[in-house]
Amino acid sequence: MIKGFVFDLNGTMIDDMEYHIKAWHRILNDLGASISLERMKEECYGKNHELLERMFPGRFTYEEKDAMSYEKEKAYQAAFRPQLKLLPGLESFIKEAFDRGIKMSIGSAAIMFNIDFVLDGLNIRPYFHTLVSADDVSSSKPNPETFLKCAAGMGLEPEECLVFEDAPKGVLCAQNAGMKCIVIKGIHTEEEFADLKNITEYIDDYTQVSIDSLLV
């Protein structure tokens, strides 16, 4: 039986992935990457440091990558702040889940700086029992560490958790953790998830799903 919900953040709770992609696209091309927006979409996963290392192996120190990471997040937040809102139906969904005693957590490859931006900007921090950011794991998605820490933080077994994700690597992370997953359709097509076996359904937003249907 499902006893807890685990949410990815970007693209799953808020519709902001295009802002992340564009912020990275500008920064990386300024550094000489010469990549397209489509390629940037494919590379926009995992920790910021990992992304920079994939694009520029061995070029930057940890401190330089840290500084560029915060530069990127500040640019993203400044651009996205006027559009900051939960996906349709999610506010009532998490309020109902909270009232029914369902534990909830956020497991994201974002740094806590960005998770705080969303939780405090939308006043939803009290609903979440556990937060796992890029700062809290040694290996990012699709390694299952993020979602396993969410389960442990909620005091639940992996099979008691249902994950909400929007990205193939995030769904694979859930599969590796032994968790079922609902996919929020956004910038990725259903074909990109074809090899994953833990998906229970695809939704456009949270108006299309009821809590009763999930607690099985």
C-alpha positions as a printed Julia matrix, in Angstrom:
216×3 Matrix{Float64}:
  0.0    0.0     0.0
  1.25   3.49   -0.85
  1.9    5.57    2.27
  4.08   8.36    0.93
  4.55  10.6    -2.1
  7.95  11.61   -3.44
  8.1   14.63   -5.74
 10.82  15.73   -8.06
 10.82  19.53   -8.2
 11.66  21.13  -11.53
  9.15  20.23  -14.23
  7.18  18.11  -11.74
  5.91  20.65   -9.22
  6.58  23.81  -11.22
  6.81  24.33  -14.97
 10.31  25.78  -15.13
 12.5   23.43  -17.15
 12.7   25.78  -20.14
 14.11  28.46  -17.83
 16.84  26.1   -16.58
 17.69  25.04  -20.11
 17.96  28.63  -21.35
 20.03  29.75  -18.37
 22.52  26.92  -18.85
 22.51  27.4   -22.62
 23.64  31.01  -22.28
 26.29  30.3   -19.65
 27.78  27.27  -21.38
 27.92  28.91  -24.78
 29.55  31.97  -23.21
 32.21  29.51  -22.01
 32.69  28.16  -25.54
 30.45  25.06  -25.57
 28.7   25.95  -28.87
 25.71  23.7   -28.2
 22.11  23.93  -29.39
 19.06  24.33  -27.18
 18.05  20.76  -28.08
 21.4   19.41  -26.91
 21.11  21.52  -23.77
 17.75  19.89  -23.04
 19.42  16.47  -23.2
 22.24  17.56  -20.89
 20.04  19.31  -18.32
 20.02  16.62  -15.63
 21.94  15.75  -12.48
 23.94  18.05  -10.25
 25.2   21.36  -11.61
 28.8   20.3   -10.96
 28.23  17.08  -12.9
 26.76  18.97  -15.84
 29.74  21.31  -15.97
 32.15  18.39  -15.76
 30.34  16.57  -18.61
 30.6   19.64  -20.81
 34.13  20.71  -19.8
 36.01  17.69  -18.39
 38.74  18.75  -16.0
 38.56  22.42  -16.95
 37.21  23.95  -13.74
 38.01  23.58  -10.06
 35.31  22.69   -7.54
 35.22  26.31   -6.38
 34.82  27.59   -9.95
 32.0   25.13  -10.61
 30.34  26.18   -7.37
 30.48  29.85   -8.38
 29.07  29.11  -11.86
 26.32  26.98  -10.32
 25.1   29.87   -8.18
 25.43  32.29  -11.11
 23.17  30.04  -13.14
 20.6   29.61  -10.34
 20.43  33.35   -9.69
 19.8   33.94  -13.41
 17.14  31.21  -13.45
 15.38  32.56  -10.35
 15.36  36.13  -11.62
 13.81  35.03  -14.93
 11.31  32.57  -13.45
 10.17  34.42  -10.29
  7.26  36.25  -12.01
  5.98  32.85  -13.25
  6.46  30.96   -9.97
  3.4   28.82   -9.29
  2.54  25.17   -8.75
  1.28  23.04  -11.61
 -2.53  23.01  -11.91
 -4.17  20.95   -9.18
 -1.01  20.43   -7.13
 -1.83  22.87   -4.32
 -5.12  21.14   -3.49
 -3.47  17.74   -4.03
 -0.74  18.28   -1.45
 -3.14  19.9     1.01
 -5.47  16.89    0.82
 -2.57  14.46    1.14
 -1.28  16.33    4.18
 -4.73  16.38    5.82
 -5.0   12.63    5.25
 -1.68  11.95    6.94
  0.19  10.92    3.8
  3.86  11.72    4.16
  5.46  13.76    1.39
  9.02  14.49    0.39
 10.94  16.27   -2.33
 13.87  14.51   -3.98
 15.6   16.77   -6.47
 18.92  17.25   -8.23
 18.49  20.95   -7.48
 20.65  22.58   -4.83
 18.81  23.59   -1.65
 19.04  27.23   -2.76
 16.49  26.42   -5.47
 14.29  24.2    -3.31
 14.07  27.02   -0.77
 13.17  29.41   -3.59
 10.09  27.31   -4.41
  9.0   26.23   -0.93
  9.26  29.67    0.62
  8.12  31.54   -2.48
  4.9   29.51   -2.49
  4.56  28.98    1.29
  4.36  25.18    1.03
  7.3   24.11    3.23
  5.09  22.78    6.09
  3.58  20.09    3.86
  6.85  18.24    3.29
  8.33  15.8     5.76
 11.71  15.31    4.05
 13.83  17.29    1.58
 16.69  15.71   -0.35
 18.72  18.01   -2.59
 21.9   17.71   -4.65
 23.72  18.81   -1.51
 22.56  15.68    0.34
 23.7   12.89   -2.0
 26.99  11.63   -3.37
 25.44  10.22   -6.58
 22.59  11.9    -8.43
 19.78  10.44  -10.51
 19.45   7.83  -11.96
 21.35   6.46   -8.97
 18.57   5.64   -6.46
 20.24   7.44   -3.52
 17.99  10.52   -3.76
 14.7    8.64   -3.58
 15.94   6.05   -1.08
 16.88   8.91    1.25
 13.39  10.34    0.79
 11.86   7.01    1.8
 14.17   6.66    4.8
 13.44  10.22    5.89
  9.7    9.49    5.84
 10.22   6.2     7.7
  8.84   4.18    4.79
  9.94   1.24    2.68
 10.65   2.02   -1.0
  7.64   0.01   -2.16
  5.41   2.19    0.04
  6.41   5.31   -1.92
  4.97   6.67   -5.16
  7.19   9.01   -7.15
  6.08  11.93   -9.32
  8.62  12.72  -12.06
  8.87  14.45  -15.42
 12.24  13.21  -16.74
 13.36   9.77  -17.98
 16.42   9.72  -15.72
 14.22  10.56  -12.76
 11.82   7.73  -13.59
 14.81   5.41  -13.94
 15.96   6.59  -10.51
 12.57   5.59   -9.1
 12.78   2.23  -10.86
 16.26   1.65   -9.44
 14.89   2.49   -5.98
 12.05  -0.02   -6.35
  9.33   2.62   -6.57
  6.36   3.06   -8.89
  6.15   6.37  -10.73
  3.64   8.75  -12.26
  4.99  10.82  -15.15
  4.02  14.45  -15.56
  4.16  15.15  -19.27
  6.17  18.27  -20.07
  9.17  18.73  -22.33
  9.64  14.95  -22.77
  7.59  12.65  -24.99
  6.12   9.32  -23.89
  8.48   7.6   -26.33
 11.43   8.73  -24.2
 10.07   6.61  -21.32
  9.41   3.5   -23.41
 12.02   1.28  -21.73
 10.89   2.03  -18.18
  8.61  -0.48  -16.47
  7.6    1.29  -13.25
  5.25   3.91  -14.74
  1.65   3.63  -13.59
  0.26   6.51  -15.65
  1.0    9.72  -17.53
 -0.71  12.97  -16.58
 -0.61  16.55  -17.85
 -1.11  17.96  -14.35
 -2.56  17.09  -10.95
 -6.17  17.81  -11.92
 -6.09  14.43  -13.69
 -5.36  12.25  -10.67
 -7.12  11.56   -7.36
 -5.47  10.5    -4.14
 -7.91   7.63   -3.62
 -6.85   6.08   -6.91
 -3.19   6.16   -5.83
 -3.45   4.55   -2.4
 -3.41   0.96   -3.58
